[in-house]
C-alpha cells in the first residue's frame, strides 16, 4: 500500500528531533517545490516570501538549488546571491569557489537532437521544446490530450537515433540528457564532498516534488539511516524514497520559514 510520509511541517518537532545537534545542508528543487508549476517554464516564479526565507536560511546553513532548469535560468529565477546552483539535473554546477560541468562532450549530440525534435514537433500545437546546455525538455502541458501520444512517439524516435542520449520523464514533460550515470542524486553527493559537508556534523536535507528528485532521495538514503533526509512535496500518496512530505510549494516555504526560526534560536 502506498502511503503519504509524515508532514515535516505538521510534525515539525519530530522532524527537528531527527536532526539532533547536526547542522542542515539544504538542497532545494525549484519547479513544483518552491515555485508552483506553470503552463510555461518562464512563468513559474518563486514568491518573494519564499525568496526571503531562502535568503535568511543562507545565513544560517548551507543552501543549494538542484534543478532540471538550465543553470543561468535557475540562477536568474531564484535571484539569491552566494548560493550553490546545480542546473540541468546537476550536470552544470556553480557556486562560490565552485565550477563543474559534467558531459560537455555530449553537447553536439544534444544539438542534433534539438534540431530533430523541432522538425518533428513543429506541427503539434502546444508542444514546447526547451533547450538547455546539458539537456532538452519537451513540455506537453499545453498539448491537446489526443496529440500527446504523437509527442511521446516523436521523442522516442529521436532518442532511439541518438544512443549517447537517454530519455527521462517528469510532470507533463520528457527530457533528453547525456547517457551518463549522473543525476540529481549523484550531484548532491558530489556537492557534499566538494563543499566539505560529508562529516557527521551535517545533515543533508533534499526537498523535491517529482520523479527526478527521487534520485536524490535514494542517494541520501544510501548514506545510511539518519545520514540524510528526503522531503517530497506531494498532494497525495505516491511511491517515494522520501521519509517526510509537504503538501505544496506554499507549505514548503512555510516549513523553511519555521526551520529558519528554529536555527536562529540555536
Backbone bond lengths (Angstrom), bond angles and torsions (degrees), N, CA, C in turn:
res aa  C-N    CA-C-N  psi(-1)  N-CA   C-N-CA  omega(-1)  CA-C   N-CA-C  phi
1 X - - - 1.472 - - 1.530 109.69 -
2 X 1.320 117.26 131.36 1.451 122.19 178.61 1.522 109.44 -81.15
3 X 1.315 116.60 128.56 1.452 121.33 -177.61 1.525 110.39 -116.06
4 X 1.330 115.40 164.15 1.457 121.95 174.16 1.527 107.43 -96.17
5 X 1.332 118.73 120.29 1.465 118.97 178.61 1.522 111.04 -58.70
6 X 1.325 117.49 156.74 1.470 119.74 -179.81 1.527 111.49 -60.38
7 X 1.327 115.72 150.56 1.455 121.76 -178.56 1.525 111.03 -76.23
8 X 1.330 116.32 125.47 1.462 120.45 178.38 1.521 111.50 -69.94
9 X 1.339 117.63 -19.16 1.459 120.57 177.33 1.522 110.95 -88.63
10 X 1.323 117.38 -49.25 1.468 120.34 -179.24 1.520 111.50 -64.55
11 X 1.323 116.60 -31.29 1.472 120.89 179.32 1.527 110.01 -114.12
12 X 1.329 114.80 47.60 1.465 120.47 -173.17 1.524 112.25 -60.99
13 X 1.325 118.03 -38.67 1.468 119.91 -179.48 1.521 111.23 -63.56
14 X 1.330 116.58 -39.37 1.464 119.78 177.28 1.522 110.12 -67.73
15 X 1.323 115.99 -36.69 1.472 119.49 178.63 1.525 110.17 -63.28
16 X 1.324 117.43 -50.24 1.464 119.29 -178.05 1.526 110.99 -66.19
17 X 1.327 117.60 -30.27 1.465 119.58 176.60 1.529 110.63 -62.24
18 X 1.337 116.64 -32.16 1.464 119.89 -179.94 1.529 112.03 -70.99
19 X 1.328 116.93 -17.92 1.464 120.01 177.53 1.521 111.74 -77.96
20 X 1.338 116.43 -29.29 1.459 119.61 -175.63 1.519 109.42 62.36
21 X 1.311 116.49 -131.48 1.470 121.20 -179.42 1.521 112.09 -97.18
22 X 1.330 116.74 8.24 1.465 119.83 -175.53 1.525 112.18 -81.73
23 X 1.320 115.75 146.28 1.458 121.89 177.86 1.522 109.88 -85.19
24 X 1.327 118.87 129.65 1.471 119.75 177.88 1.526 111.61 -66.98
25 X 1.309 115.96 146.32 1.462 122.92 165.41 1.518 104.91 -120.27
26 X 1.332 116.82 112.47 1.457 121.72 -171.05 1.523 112.13 -93.27
27 X 1.336 115.31 131.08 1.458 122.87 174.57 1.529 106.51 -121.39
28 X 1.331 116.10 117.70 1.458 121.35 -169.71 1.519 111.30 -119.05
29 X 1.321 116.32 128.96 1.451 121.58 167.08 1.534 107.49 -75.61
30 X 1.324 117.17 166.36 1.460 120.57 -177.93 1.531 111.71 -107.34
31 X 1.327 117.44 -71.90 1.466 120.86 -175.41 1.526 111.58 -67.54
32 X 1.338 115.28 127.31 1.456 120.10 179.72 1.509 113.39 81.99
33 X 1.334 116.83 -6.92 1.463 121.14 -179.24 1.523 110.62 -111.72
34 X 1.331 116.84 -56.66 1.464 120.36 174.67 1.523 112.50 -114.49
35 X 1.315 116.33 -13.62 1.467 121.34 173.74 1.522 108.02 -122.64
36 X 1.316 116.84 131.50 1.462 120.34 179.42 1.527 110.10 -64.82
37 X 1.326 116.03 144.74 1.460 121.07 176.89 1.528 109.09 -59.90
38 X 1.336 115.96 135.92 1.466 121.63 -178.02 1.529 109.43 -123.39
39 X 1.352 117.47 163.02 1.464 120.28 -179.89 1.531 113.41 -59.89
40 X 1.328 116.51 -32.83 1.460 122.34 177.52 1.521 109.03 -129.88
41 X 1.338 119.02 145.49 1.474 121.28 -174.98 1.522 113.96 -55.06
42 X 1.327 117.58 -38.47 1.464 119.40 -175.46 1.525 112.85 -71.11
43 X 1.340 116.54 -11.88 1.468 120.45 179.70 1.528 113.06 -91.57
44 X 1.316 117.42 -5.18 1.472 121.39 -176.73 1.524 109.64 -85.51
45 X 1.320 115.75 81.68 1.465 121.32 -176.73 1.523 111.13 -91.84
46 X 1.311 115.58 138.71 1.463 120.78 175.16 1.531 108.34 -80.98
47 X 1.331 118.63 129.45 1.466 120.41 -179.53 1.525 111.77 -58.91
48 X 1.314 115.82 148.91 1.464 120.53 179.87 1.524 111.59 -58.07
49 X 1.341 116.56 -34.77 1.464 119.74 -179.77 1.528 110.71 -63.84
50 X 1.321 116.56 -40.12 1.460 120.15 178.22 1.523 110.82 -67.23
51 X 1.329 116.42 -40.05 1.467 120.55 178.30 1.528 110.49 -61.46
52 X 1.320 116.54 -40.94 1.465 120.34 179.25 1.526 111.21 -64.46
53 X 1.325 116.42 -37.60 1.466 119.93 177.90 1.523 110.66 -65.62
54 X 1.330 116.75 -43.08 1.468 120.37 178.35 1.528 110.00 -61.60
55 X 1.335 116.23 -42.79 1.461 120.26 177.73 1.522 110.69 -59.27
56 X 1.310 116.59 -43.67 1.460 120.53 179.99 1.534 110.99 -64.93
57 X 1.314 116.25 -43.86 1.462 120.10 -179.69 1.518 112.02 -63.24
58 X 1.335 117.11 -34.11 1.460 120.23 -176.63 1.523 112.52 -64.01
59 X 1.344 116.52 -19.12 1.460 120.47 175.79 1.526 111.96 -88.52
60 X 1.334 116.22 -7.81 1.459 121.00 -175.61 1.521 113.96 -111.20
61 X 1.353 116.91 -24.29 1.460 121.15 -178.39 1.522 109.17 -161.59
62 X 1.341 118.54 164.62 1.470 119.68 176.32 1.532 110.84 -63.84
63 X 1.331 116.40 138.47 1.466 122.24 179.36 1.525 108.86 -134.24
64 X 1.323 116.12 130.34 1.468 121.81 175.75 1.524 109.04 -134.70
65 X 1.324 116.49 147.58 1.459 121.64 171.43 1.525 108.26 -104.94
66 X 1.328 115.74 134.17 1.463 122.08 179.09 1.525 106.58 -127.73
67 X 1.329 116.18 111.12 1.468 119.84 -169.19 1.519 111.05 -139.65
68 X 1.326 115.39 159.12 1.448 120.69 171.83 1.517 112.75 -75.81
69 X 1.322 117.66 -12.55 1.459 121.10 -179.79 1.529 111.27 -65.84
70 X 1.322 115.25 155.74 1.449 120.37 171.27 1.530 108.77 -59.43
71 X 1.325 115.89 145.60 1.463 120.19 -173.35 1.523 112.73 -56.88
72 X 1.330 117.98 -48.90 1.463 119.81 -178.04 1.522 111.34 -65.10
73 X 1.326 116.92 -37.09 1.460 121.67 177.67 1.528 110.17 -64.38
74 X 1.329 116.36 -46.12 1.464 120.95 179.54 1.518 111.06 -59.78
75 X 1.324 116.09 -46.58 1.466 120.53 -178.90 1.523 110.99 -60.90
76 X 1.331 116.50 -41.14 1.470 120.84 -179.86 1.519 111.68 -68.69
77 X 1.333 117.41 -37.67 1.463 120.63 -178.13 1.526 111.74 -70.99
78 X 1.325 117.36 -39.28 1.473 120.26 179.70 1.524 110.09 -77.13
79 X 1.316 116.84 -46.20 1.474 123.09 173.90 1.522 113.04 57.77
80 X 1.324 116.15 45.18 1.462 121.58 172.68 1.524 107.14 -124.39
81 X 1.320 116.25 118.40 1.459 120.92 -177.48 1.528 111.49 -72.51
82 X 1.328 115.01 154.12 1.456 120.49 172.10 1.510 115.58 86.15
83 X 1.339 118.20 -0.63 1.456 120.55 179.73 1.528 110.26 -89.91
84 X 1.319 115.57 167.93 1.454 122.05 168.64 1.525 107.44 -92.89
85 X 1.328 116.98 133.96 1.455 122.23 179.36 1.523 109.52 -123.32
86 X 1.321 116.96 131.18 1.461 123.10 175.74 1.524 107.42 -121.51
87 X 1.326 116.80 109.18 1.453 121.92 -179.82 1.513 111.93 -99.35
88 X 1.327 115.91 171.54 1.478 122.68 179.57 1.525 111.46 49.75
89 X 1.332 116.14 47.97 1.464 122.58 177.75 1.528 112.46 60.81
90 X 1.333 116.15 29.34 1.455 119.22 175.82 1.510 114.89 95.26
91 X 1.339 117.93 2.29 1.461 120.10 177.45 1.529 111.71 -75.72
92 X 1.330 117.43 -17.19 1.464 122.12 -174.45 1.529 108.03 -134.54
93 X 1.340 116.76 107.46 1.459 121.60 -172.68 1.523 111.10 -119.50
94 X 1.334 115.01 138.16 1.466 119.78 -179.44 1.521 109.34 -151.05
95 X 1.310 115.43 142.46 1.451 121.60 175.68 1.507 109.22 -171.56
96 X 1.320 117.72 -179.70 1.462 119.57 176.10 1.537 110.03 -55.59
97 X 1.314 116.34 121.24 1.478 121.79 179.12 1.525 112.56 62.14
98 X 1.335 117.98 25.36 1.465 121.45 179.88 1.522 109.77 -140.42
99 X 1.317 116.74 130.72 1.467 122.05 172.17 1.513 107.75 -153.04
100 X 1.328 116.70 120.62 1.459 120.82 178.91 1.519 109.44 -148.13
101 X 1.321 116.31 137.75 1.456 122.01 175.07 1.520 108.74 -128.97
102 X 1.314 115.76 134.59 1.461 122.46 -179.83 1.529 108.10 -115.09
103 X 1.333 117.25 130.08 1.459 120.19 175.20 1.505 115.93 86.91
104 X 1.336 117.92 24.68 1.467 120.63 -179.97 1.528 110.92 -57.81
105 X 1.327 116.43 -34.66 1.463 120.33 -176.87 1.529 112.54 -69.79
106 X 1.347 117.93 -7.62 1.464 121.63 179.64 1.530 112.27 -96.23
107 X 1.318 117.78 -2.32 1.469 120.32 -178.75 1.527 112.18 -59.29
108 X 1.349 120.39 -41.38 1.470 118.96 177.24 1.535 113.11 -60.94
109 X 1.334 117.59 -34.96 1.464 120.59 176.58 1.524 110.70 -63.78
110 X 1.317 116.08 -40.16 1.462 120.80 177.82 1.520 111.01 -67.05
111 X 1.338 116.68 -35.74 1.470 120.10 177.26 1.529 110.50 -59.92
112 X 1.332 116.51 -45.24 1.467 120.75 -179.76 1.529 110.47 -64.35
113 X 1.353 115.70 -45.92 1.461 119.76 -179.37 1.521 111.49 -62.92
114 X 1.321 116.89 -37.10 1.460 121.29 179.48 1.528 110.52 -59.63
115 X 1.337 116.74 -47.27 1.461 119.85 178.89 1.518 112.34 -63.51
116 X 1.332 116.67 -41.80 1.462 120.46 -179.81 1.527 111.77 -65.21
117 X 1.320 116.67 -39.92 1.464 120.23 179.18 1.525 111.31 -64.26
118 X 1.313 116.60 -42.64 1.469 119.98 -179.12 1.531 110.17 -65.12
119 X 1.344 116.96 -36.81 1.466 119.95 177.18 1.522 111.09 -64.65
120 X 1.336 116.24 -44.27 1.468 120.49 -175.16 1.529 113.14 -76.05
121 X 1.323 116.81 -30.71 1.474 120.05 -173.40 1.523 113.22 -101.74
122 X 1.327 116.58 -3.08 1.461 119.41 -175.92 1.521 114.03 -59.50
123 X 1.329 117.28 -26.83 1.454 119.72 -178.20 1.513 114.73 -94.37
124 X 1.336 118.00 5.22 1.468 121.39 -179.17 1.525 108.46 -104.39
125 X 1.313 116.40 111.88 1.469 121.41 -177.02 1.528 110.72 -60.54
126 X 1.325 115.12 132.99 1.460 120.73 175.75 1.513 114.80 89.98
127 X 1.334 117.97 -14.72 1.467 120.19 179.45 1.529 108.74 -72.27
128 X 1.316 116.50 126.90 1.458 121.89 -176.26 1.521 109.65 -120.30
129 X 1.331 115.94 120.91 1.459 121.70 175.88 1.528 107.96 -99.72
130 X 1.333 116.43 117.29 1.462 121.46 -178.66 1.526 108.98 -111.53
131 X 1.311 116.07 110.41 1.463 120.69 -179.86 1.523 110.00 -85.88
132 X 1.318 114.66 130.59 1.448 122.46 171.22 1.530 106.22 -117.81
133 X 1.314 117.68 168.87 1.468 117.80 -177.86 1.523 111.36 -62.99
134 X 1.335 117.42 -40.49 1.460 120.52 -173.77 1.526 113.30 -116.49
135 X 1.314 117.54 17.16 1.462 120.90 179.55 1.524 109.17 -165.55
136 X 1.319 115.40 164.53 1.462 122.38 172.40 1.521 107.17 -131.02
137 X 1.330 117.09 124.80 1.458 121.80 176.47 1.521 109.55 -103.73
138 X 1.319 115.42 135.69 1.464 121.21 176.46 1.525 106.79 -115.28
139 X 1.321 117.06 107.90 1.464 122.90 -175.17 1.527 110.37 -90.14
140 X 1.322 116.33 134.95 1.466 121.00 -177.72 1.527 113.29 -119.24
141 X 1.314 117.14 6.67 1.472 119.84 -174.92 1.520 112.37 -59.25
142 X 1.335 117.94 -32.68 1.467 120.91 -177.16 1.536 112.82 -100.85
143 X 1.329 116.16 10.32 1.457 120.47 177.45 1.527 109.50 -87.44
144 X 1.320 117.85 136.15 1.464 121.50 177.72 1.534 109.38 -60.27
145 X 1.337 117.65 136.98 1.476 119.96 -176.49 1.529 115.05 -48.60
146 X 1.353 120.45 -41.70 1.471 118.49 179.83 1.529 113.71 -63.73
147 X 1.339 116.83 -21.20 1.460 121.18 -176.79 1.530 112.96 -90.98
148 X 1.328 117.14 -13.42 1.471 119.46 -174.56 1.532 113.11 -62.92
149 X 1.335 119.49 -36.33 1.476 117.75 175.27 1.521 113.06 -61.04
150 X 1.332 117.69 -32.90 1.466 120.51 177.31 1.528 110.64 -63.60
151 X 1.330 116.09 -39.58 1.463 119.82 177.84 1.524 109.72 -63.22
152 X 1.330 116.16 -47.18 1.466 120.32 -179.52 1.522 111.02 -59.26
153 X 1.322 116.70 -43.14 1.468 120.45 -179.69 1.533 110.98 -63.77
154 X 1.321 116.22 -40.89 1.463 120.06 -179.50 1.523 111.26 -65.49
155 X 1.329 116.42 -42.50 1.475 119.90 -179.94 1.524 110.28 -64.59
156 X 1.328 116.20 -43.03 1.471 119.57 179.45 1.530 110.98 -62.44
157 X 1.318 116.80 -39.79 1.469 120.27 179.82 1.525 110.76 -63.32
158 X 1.320 116.69 -40.47 1.464 120.38 -179.62 1.528 110.80 -67.13
159 X 1.325 116.54 -43.91 1.470 118.60 -176.91 1.522 111.00 -71.63
160 X 1.321 117.65 -31.00 1.475 120.11 176.67 1.526 111.29 -65.25
161 X 1.331 116.47 -28.69 1.461 120.48 177.95 1.525 112.59 -86.06
162 X 1.335 116.14 -4.44 1.462 121.46 -178.22 1.533 108.87 -125.85
163 X 1.340 119.07 79.25 1.460 121.25 -174.57 1.529 114.30 -64.10
164 X 1.333 117.69 -16.48 1.464 119.81 178.15 1.533 112.33 -83.59
165 X 1.343 116.27 0.92 1.452 121.38 176.48 1.516 109.69 -117.30
166 X 1.327 116.44 159.45 1.460 120.61 174.76 1.524 108.92 -134.29
167 X 1.331 115.53 155.39 1.454 121.44 -178.58 1.516 110.16 -104.76
168 X 1.328 116.22 134.38 1.460 122.23 171.63 1.521 107.60 -125.64
169 X 1.321 116.48 173.92 1.454 120.38 -178.38 1.508 112.42 -127.46
170 X 1.317 114.65 176.58 1.452 122.32 177.68 1.513 108.18 -167.03
171 X 1.318 117.03 -159.42 1.454 121.03 179.36 1.526 109.65 -77.34
172 X 1.332 116.04 108.33 1.465 122.45 178.76 1.527 112.21 57.56
173 X 1.324 116.34 37.84 1.459 118.22 174.71 1.513 111.61 -155.37
174 X 1.321 114.47 157.68 1.453 123.42 166.55 1.522 106.44 -114.42
175 X 1.315 116.04 156.54 1.454 118.48 178.41 1.518 109.60 -143.14
176 X 1.330 115.64 138.13 1.450 122.46 174.17 1.522 108.18 -106.28
177 X 1.334 115.22 132.18 1.459 121.08 -179.83 1.520 109.10 -136.38
178 X 1.329 117.12 165.10 1.462 118.89 172.48 1.527 110.91 -56.13
179 X 1.324 115.79 138.88 1.461 120.55 -178.86 1.528 109.33 -80.82
180 X 1.314 114.04 71.19 1.458 122.80 -178.31 1.529 109.46 -126.64
181 X 1.338 117.78 153.98 1.469 120.21 175.43 1.527 110.44 -76.54
182 X 1.333 115.03 70.10 1.468 120.63 -177.36 1.520 107.86 -145.62
183 X 1.325 116.68 136.87 1.457 122.17 -178.65 1.522 108.07 -160.63
184 X 1.322 116.60 -172.89 1.466 119.78 -178.55 1.526 112.05 -60.76
185 X 1.331 116.49 -35.84 1.462 119.46 -179.88 1.508 112.26 -65.05
186 X 1.328 116.55 -47.34 1.462 119.72 178.82 1.524 110.57 -65.49
187 X 1.320 116.71 -34.39 1.464 120.09 177.46 1.522 111.04 -64.17
188 X 1.326 117.13 -42.06 1.467 120.31 178.97 1.526 110.29 -63.27
189 X 1.316 117.33 -44.61 1.470 119.94 179.08 1.528 110.73 -63.08
190 X 1.332 116.89 -38.72 1.462 120.55 177.65 1.523 111.24 -65.89
191 X 1.325 117.02 -38.49 1.461 120.37 178.17 1.526 111.59 -67.34
192 X 1.315 117.09 -39.21 1.468 119.32 176.97 1.523 110.32 -57.91
193 X 1.328 115.80 -41.74 1.465 119.77 179.16 1.527 110.94 -69.49
194 X 1.333 117.07 -48.00 1.467 120.93 -175.66 1.526 112.19 -64.13
195 X 1.325 116.53 -31.78 1.461 121.20 -176.55 1.524 112.70 -94.71
196 X 1.335 117.08 3.07 1.465 120.27 179.47 1.517 113.12 68.05
197 X 1.335 116.38 37.18 1.473 120.87 -175.31 1.531 112.37 -112.44
198 X 1.318 117.56 21.23 1.459 120.62 -177.16 1.523 113.02 -85.18
199 X 1.318 118.00 -9.21 1.453 121.47 -173.63 1.515 114.16 -71.78
200 X 1.323 114.76 168.86 1.467 121.49 -176.63 1.520 112.93 -68.38
201 X 1.327 118.06 -13.73 1.461 120.09 -179.19 1.508 114.17 -85.08
202 X 1.324 117.14 -1.23 1.475 121.80 -177.44 1.522 110.75 -117.04
203 X 1.320 116.51 138.49 1.469 122.04 174.36 1.526 109.05 -116.09
204 X 1.336 118.82 105.09 1.464 120.54 176.37 1.532 110.49 -68.06
205 X 1.326 115.69 134.88 1.463 122.08 177.79 1.525 107.56 -129.37
206 X 1.323 116.23 125.93 1.464 120.36 -179.93 1.517 109.59 -116.68
207 X 1.364 116.42 127.52 1.460 122.86 174.71 1.517 109.46 -109.74
208 X 1.326 116.80 125.08 1.457 120.85 177.45 1.515 110.56 -156.34
209 X 1.348 115.86 172.04 1.463 117.98 -171.01 1.518 115.60 -128.42
210 X 1.354 120.42 -8.98 1.456 117.33 -176.28 1.515 112.31 -136.60
211 X 1.325 116.52 -170.29 1.461 119.70 -170.70 1.521 112.56 -67.87
212 X 1.336 118.93 -26.35 1.466 118.92 176.77 1.522 111.18 -67.78
213 X 1.339 116.85 -25.68 1.461 120.97 177.67 1.523 112.10 -78.11
214 X 1.329 116.41 -19.30 1.470 119.13 177.19 1.534 111.14 -60.75
215 X 1.343 117.12 -29.21 1.463 119.31 175.96 1.533 110.46 -59.88
216 X 1.324 116.20 -39.17 1.466 120.26 179.45 1.529 111.12 -72.55
217 X 1.329 116.86 -40.18 1.467 118.97 177.36 1.524 110.39 -59.78
218 X 1.324 116.31 -44.45 1.470 120.32 -179.65 1.530 111.22 -66.24
219 X 1.329 116.59 -38.19 1.464 119.53 179.83 1.525 111.09 -63.53
220 X 1.310 116.94 -41.25 1.467 119.20 178.31 1.522 111.03 -69.77
221 X 1.331 116.87 -37.34 1.463 119.83 177.41 1.527 110.70 -63.04
222 X 1.333 116.63 -31.56 1.473 120.53 -178.87 1.513 112.29 -69.42
223 X 1.335 118.04 -14.32 1.460 120.82 178.89 1.522 111.90 -76.19
224 X 1.332 115.56 -8.01 1.458 119.29 178.20 1.515 111.76 105.25
225 X 1.316 115.62 159.42 1.460 122.11 -175.16 1.523 111.14 -56.91
226 X 1.336 115.18 127.61 1.453 119.91 176.14 1.509 115.16 80.22
227 X 1.336 118.49 9.67 1.461 120.85 -178.17 1.527 113.38 -113.12
228 X 1.295 116.72 13.65 1.455 121.71 177.13 1.520 109.06 -179.83
229 X 1.333 116.32 146.09 1.463 121.40 -176.52 1.521 109.83 -127.00
230 X 1.319 116.78 129.68 1.451 122.36 172.91 1.520 110.40 -107.40
231 X 1.327 116.43 133.43 1.464 122.29 176.90 1.517 107.73 -124.69
232 X 1.323 117.27 117.56 1.462 119.69 -179.78 1.522 110.78 -100.82
233 X 1.315 115.72 129.85 1.461 121.87 173.55 1.524 106.14 -83.11
234 X 1.337 116.60 114.68 1.467 121.18 -171.40 1.516 109.25 -154.36
235 X 1.340 115.85 143.89 1.462 119.20 -176.50 1.526 112.92 -99.20
236 X 1.319 117.04 7.24 1.451 120.55 177.84 1.511 110.07 -173.06
237 X 1.342 117.15 173.01 1.465 120.39 -178.83 1.520 112.53 -59.82
238 X 1.319 116.60 142.10 1.463 122.48 176.85 1.520 107.93 -162.13
239 X 1.310 116.21 158.16 1.454 120.00 174.82 1.528 109.15 -65.35
240 X 1.311 117.40 128.78 1.461 120.53 -179.48 1.517 110.55 -156.36
241 X 1.326 114.97 150.44 1.458 120.90 173.92 1.518 111.65 -91.88
242 X 1.352 116.69 -0.57 1.465 120.52 176.92 1.520 110.14 -74.17
243 X 1.315 115.67 151.93 1.466 120.79 -179.09 1.530 112.66 -102.40
244 X 1.341 116.64 -12.08 1.457 121.76 177.77 1.524 108.36 -133.78
245 X 1.326 116.11 167.23 1.461 120.29 178.65 1.519 110.89 -140.04
246 X 1.325 115.01 163.12 1.460 124.57 169.06 1.522 106.18 -139.96
247 X 1.321 117.64 153.18 1.464 119.83 -169.08 1.519 113.59 -78.03
248 X 1.340 117.63 -42.69 1.457 121.04 -173.16 1.528 108.96 -160.34
249 X 1.343 118.31 176.20 1.464 119.49 -179.17 1.530 114.51 -57.80
250 X 1.318 117.69 -34.89 1.473 119.58 178.42 1.524 110.44 -63.78
251 X 1.336 116.52 -41.57 1.455 119.85 178.38 1.530 110.83 -69.78
252 X 1.335 116.82 -34.03 1.469 119.79 177.07 1.526 110.26 -63.08
253 X 1.329 117.35 -42.36 1.461 120.85 178.39 1.526 110.97 -65.51
254 X 1.332 116.20 -39.44 1.464 119.73 177.99 1.529 111.04 -63.84
255 X 1.331 115.87 -40.64 1.466 119.75 177.51 1.525 110.91 -62.41
256 X 1.334 116.52 -45.90 1.464 119.34 -179.75 1.530 111.44 -64.03
257 X 1.336 116.55 -35.33 1.452 119.74 176.41 1.524 111.56 -63.91
258 X 1.312 115.80 -41.47 1.460 119.25 178.37 1.530 110.67 -67.83
259 X 1.330 116.83 -37.28 1.456 120.50 177.59 1.532 110.39 -63.99
260 X 1.311 116.72 -39.92 1.470 120.52 177.88 1.524 110.63 -61.69
261 X 1.318 116.43 -43.15 1.466 119.88 177.43 1.510 112.25 -62.30
262 X 1.326 116.30 -41.32 1.464 121.22 179.70 1.516 111.10 -65.21
263 X 1.331 116.94 -42.22 1.469 120.06 178.44 1.524 111.78 -66.51
264 X 1.329 115.77 -38.13 1.469 119.72 -178.62 1.516 111.66 -64.50
265 X 1.332 115.86 -29.33 1.477 119.88 179.24 1.529 112.41 -77.07
266 X 1.346 114.78 -10.56 1.469 119.07 177.35 1.499 113.38 76.01
